[in-house]
Structures are given as structure tokens and as C-alpha cells.
Amino acid sequence: MDKKDIFMATLESGAGFELGDFAKKTEGKRYRIWHVSDGGGSIDGSPLIKDNMIFIGAGDHYFYAIDKNTGKQIWRFRASGLFCDSSATIWKDRLFVNCYDHNLYALNWKTGEEIWRFRTGDKMFDARPLVVKDRVIFTSKDFYVYCLDCESGKMIWNFRTGGWTASSPTYHKGRVYVGSSDGNLYCLDFETGKEIWRFRTDGNIINKLEWQIVDDIIYFGSDDYNIYGIRTEDGKEVWRFKTGSFVNTNMLIHEGVMYIISSDTHFYAIDIAKCKEKWRFTTGDDNAGGPAAISGNKVIFGSADANLYCLDKDTGKEIWRFRTHGGVWSTPVIEEGRIYFGSYDCHLYCLDLGGKLIWRFRTSTASQNYFELEEQKVFEFKPPVLEETGENKDDRYVVRTEAVVEHDYAFKSEYQFKSEYQTTGEYR
């Protein structure tokens, strides 16, 4: 079966045949999905700064505006669902942010008042809306990429992928790039939403922020353990680096070096020109962390082991670490000598560049959101020939285009970190 003919589907009950009659389980193709519960105030999204305000969403259903100098709340907006790894974008007087309640919200960024909302067919998480030329583009778990008019919230186009999407769209030279759980990186025409090309990997493609494009090569990670470099013009692979586990966060490219964390517990520095590892640093958890930031000779990043790390960017040696009480999947934002980041322990932190606490802001509850991380296997699907034999429409076979998966196994991760937990940083 050619890869371009593979798609994902779900059969309604009563079809009269078994999945095994026409579906083939793929080898080594695993897809991961998160199910986050209510009842907590965790922060796993990345802060956005505008003027003296810092914006962040949380698992308590609130989106907050905080004074960046004092850590005091300016306003908060309550949605009907949690903000799960949701980062915001600002256009003119409005702020765009997606939510677990299926809605993209347009808020007045100064007051927090709702201007409009657009409802999709499923949850939205782990991605930031993209604004280009008065359009806002975003993804949803309902398999679609959406493009709306920023002013009115009216849809201009949508594009259906083959799986749920938790990908921050990236714009480059009239094209939009987006990933999906179907394993594909899609290249779409910005004006029409029509597909130009796709590149297939063997795992989820997730990115909470826009990808970096250097010399017309787009770099991204996949849950198939690889980091790819793909030509934006034609979708051809020109670069690949293999890690030891899932790669579902963004990389930072600085002066020819890529900095990225993998679920193999390692934070990597990779020479792009040579496609060769310069050094790696070992964290204390295999559930990765967030994208990095650079300040002078320092590279700063968060880890699921509850630490924010600061390393020498040239050698990988640890300079300092700051410990929270929850995983740090938030991207640190550095401005005017301060570091801002969120933690799953329900706090937004402000540190100086030496790693000392200046202030912290707690969301409406100190309870953390629990989540299930489910791993699934995907089937290659070849539909059978169906014949209608009855008069009643209910007797017909029905095929519905959604994901068909084999639940290989599932497990719960409850992130409650003990303060005495110790980790040791390593480098080589």
C-alpha cells in the first residue's frame, strides 16, 4: 500500500465485518494523545508579553493578564473549558487564544472582554494561533486547520488533515505549514488553504510554537524519534537527526546550533551544518519539557522533572537550576533581565538571570490538573466493497472518517512532585 493512500477511519457498529478483515496494523507507528482533567490550575502554556502585561492561560478555565513588574493580576477571563498548553497571539486590539471547550476566543487584550468566539468540532490544545495579513490560522482536535478573518471571526477556509491536530501553524513565503497526528507535515496555500505537498513521518507532529525556517528549510520533530529538515519549496527531506524517544516540542536555532529536548531525558545541542551532536545534558524525567530561550552565553529551558535549567550554551555545563513543584513545559520568555515561565504547579514565575525568584503568581487553585497519556497504534485501512441489501437506510454499512486505533496500552501520569526529589544534571 502506498503511503499516500493511507488514511484513518472509524467504523460504526453493526457494519457486519471486523476491522481485521481489511486493516493492517503498521509496525512501529505509535501515536500519543493527552486527556486532561478539570479541577486544577496548572500552567503549561507559554507566556506572551505586551507592554507591561504578561498573558497566560491555566487549567482552572481562566486566562490571565498579569502585571509583569509586580506579579499582580490585572484581569482574568473565564471560559467554559481549561486552557491546555494554550499560548496567545495579539493583533491590533485583540488577543487570540484557543481553549479545551472547542472555541477560539478573540478578547480585548487591555480589558479581557470577549469580542467574538469561533467554535470548532473538538478540543484545542498545545498550539498557538498564527496571525498573518489580518487572518488568524489555528488547528483543532477535530482534524481541521482553520483560517478566519481577524476582524469578524468569519471563516475564510478550512483544511482537513488525516488526524487530530495540535500544531502551531507556521507561515513562510505565501505558504502555511502545519503538522498532524496522522504523521504528516502539510504545506498549504495561504490564500486558499489548498494542499501543495505533504511529508510523512511515523509519529505525531506537535509544536506549541511556530517552527523555525532557516535558508528555506523547515525544521520540526516527530514522535518517531526524529528531527527533520525539509525543503519548503518541494517537501523533500535534506536533514535528519535521530534522538532516543519522542520529539514533540520546538527547537531553538541560534548561530548554527539547534537546541532541543527529547523524551529520552536529554537536552541536545546539534551542529546543523554537520548534523552532529555537540553535547547533551541529562534531565530527570522522560516526558520532555519546553522550548528553550537564549540570553548571552546561557541557554534556558524547562523540564518535566520540575526544573528550569540554565546551561552554558557552548559546553552544556549547568550554571543553575530553579526548582518548582510541577513539570515545566512552558517556554521561558526573557525580557529586560527577567525570565518569565509557567509551571504545572499552578504558578507563573519571574526570575532574574541568576535564577533568583523575584515574584510568583498563583492561579485560582493550587491543585494540579491530572492527565492521561495514551499511546496508540494506527492501522493502514483498505475499505471493503460494500453492497446495500436492505430497503432500510439503517441497514446500510456506514463508514465515518475519524481515527481508528488499537489501544495498545494506556497509563496515567499524575504529576505531583515531592520537594525532596533530587536530580543530577549531566553533560558530555
TAURPE-V198051 format. One record per backbone hydrogen bond with DSSP energy under -1.0 kcal/mol. NH is the residue of the N-H (numbers start at 0). CO is the residue of the C=O. If there is no record, write none. Layout:
BEGIN
<<NH CO> <NH CO>>
END
This chain:
BEGIN
<<4 1> <5 2> <9 399> <11 397> <20 17> <21 18> <22 18> <23 379> <25 377> <30 375> <32 373> <34 371> <36 369> <40 366> <42 342> <47 54> <49 52> <52 49> <53 65> <54 47> <55 63> <57 61> <58 41> <62 76> <63 55> <64 74> <65 53> <66 71> <67 51> <70 66> <73 64> <74 64> <76 62> <78 60> <82 57> <88 95> <90 93> <93 90> <94 106> <95 88> <96 104> <98 102> <99 81> <101 98> <103 117> <104 96> <105 115> <106 94> <107 112> <108 92> <111 107> <114 105> <115 105> <117 103> <119 101> <125 83> <129 136> <131 134> <134 131> <135 147> <136 129> <137 145> <139 143> <140 122> <142 139> <144 158> <145 137> <146 156> <147 135> <148 153> <149 133> <152 148> <155 146> <156 146> <158 144> <160 142> <164 139> <167 206> <169 176> <171 174> <175 187> <176 169> <177 185> <180 163> <182 179> <184 198> <185 177> <186 196> <187 175> <188 193> <189 173> <192 188> <195 186> <196 186> <198 184> <200 182> <206 165> <213 216> <216 213> <217 229> <218 211> <219 227> <221 225> <222 203> <224 221> <226 240> <227 219> <228 238> <229 217> <230 235> <231 215> <234 230> <237 228> <238 228> <240 226> <242 224> <246 221> <251 258> <253 256> <256 253> <257 269> <258 251> <259 267> <261 265> <262 245> <264 261> <266 280> <267 259> <268 278> <269 257> <270 275> <271 255> <274 270> <275 270> <277 268> <278 268> <280 266> <281 425> <282 264> <289 301> <292 299> <294 297> <297 294> <298 310> <299 292> <300 308> <302 306> <303 287> <305 302> <307 321> <308 300> <309 319> <310 298> <311 316> <312 296> <315 311> <318 309> <319 309> <321 307> <323 305> <327 302> <332 339> <334 337> <337 334> <338 350> <339 332> <340 348> <342 346> <343 326> <345 342> <347 360> <348 340> <349 358> <350 338> <351 355> <354 351> <357 349> <358 349> <360 347> <362 345> <370 412> <371 34> <372 410> <373 32> <374 408> <375 30> <376 405> <377 28> <379 23> <381 21> <394 391> <395 392> <399 9> <401 399> <405 376> <407 405> <408 374> <410 372> <412 370> <415 413> <420 417> <427 279>>
END
